[in-house]
C-alpha cells in the first residue's frame, strides 16, 4: 500500500524539512502534499484525500484542530499527527478528542516524527487487511445482499506502478490506451472479492485524482471546476459497478474536453499582449487568467510553440512601439516609457538600451522623422 501525506504548517521551513528529510519510501508514502494554513489544507485534502496529515496546531485563519475536524467529515479514516510548540493542555485535550494518532512538540525532532509515522502506517496496514463484513462485500461486488453467492478471499493489491502507468497515459492523452488499462484494472478488481470496499474506493479516487491533476495542467476547466463532484461521487458509491461508472465518467469527460482544446495559443497570447501592452501592471498571470488558462500551462505551451517566453515577447512589443514613438512623436522620454507600459523611466532607458544597443535618446537622434 502506498499512502498519501499532507503536511500543514504556516511556516515554510518546517514543511521543507519534513518533506525533504523523512524516510518517506520506507514509510510506504508515495504522495506528499503541502498547505500553509487550515483553510488551504481542507481544499487540498478534498483533492488528494490524504491517509495521514502532519499539522501544526496554531495557525492563522484556522487552527489545526478545527481543520482536522473538517477533514474528518469527508475523510473519516485520515490519521493526524499534531505538531505544537505550545505547552497548552487545551490543545492536547482537543487532539485527544479527535483521536489523533500522535502529538509531537516542536522544535521538530525527525526521529520522533518518524517513529510516530511508523506507528500510524502500521495501524493503517492493519485496517487495510481487515475485511468488511460479508454482506457488505457481497453488496459491493454483486449489488444484491440477498444473493447467496460465495466470495473468494483474493485481495487486490493496487500499487504505485499501476498508478504511474495510468498517469503517463492520461497526461499523454492516449485515450484508447487509457481506456484499455482501466478496463484491465477493473477486471482484476472484479476477481478480488476479499478486498475491503473502502480500500477500492480509495484506490479509484487516486485514479480520479490523476485525471484531475492532468486537467489542471491542461487547464480543462470543465473538469477542474467539478473536482469535488468527481471525488465525492467515487467516495459514496455502494457497489463496484457504480464506482466503475464514476471512474469511466471522468475519463470520457477528460478526453472529450482534451480533443476540443484550442491549440492556437500563440496567436491568442500575441493578440492579448498587443491590446494590453500599455498597462504597466500587466503580468503573465493576468494573461493566463483572462485567456482562461493556468499560468504554468500557458507559459509552457507558448514557449514550446514559438521558442520564447511571454515576457520576452511583451518586451519586444513594447520596444517596437517605443521605437515608433521616438521616431514619430515629440513626446518626452518618460512619456514614451509610460505609453508603452513602463512606469519607471530609468528602467525603460536601461531596457531599451539593452535590447537595441542604443539609448532612447540616441535612437531618436538617428531615426527621428521631421514632424
Buried (B, 14 or more C-beta within 10 A) or exposed (E): BBBBBBBBBBEEEBBEBBBEEBEBEEBBBBBBBBBBBBBBBBEBBBBBBBBBBBBBBBBEEBBBBBBBEBBBEBBEEBBBBBBBEEEEEEBBEBBEEBEBBBBBBBEBEEEEBBEBBBBBBEEBEEBBEEBBEEEBBBBBBBEEEEEEEEBEEEBBEBEBEBBEBBBBBBBEBBBEBBBEBBEEBBEBBEEBBBBBBBBBBBBBBBBBBBBBBBBBBBBBBEBBEBBEEBBEBBBEBEBBBBBBEBBBBBBEBBBEBBEEEEEEBBEBBBEBBEEBBEEEEBEBEBBBEEBEBBBEBBBEBBBEBBEEEBBEBBBBBBBEBBBEBBBEBEBEBBEBBBBBBBEEBEEBBEBBBEBBEBBBEBBBEEEEEEE
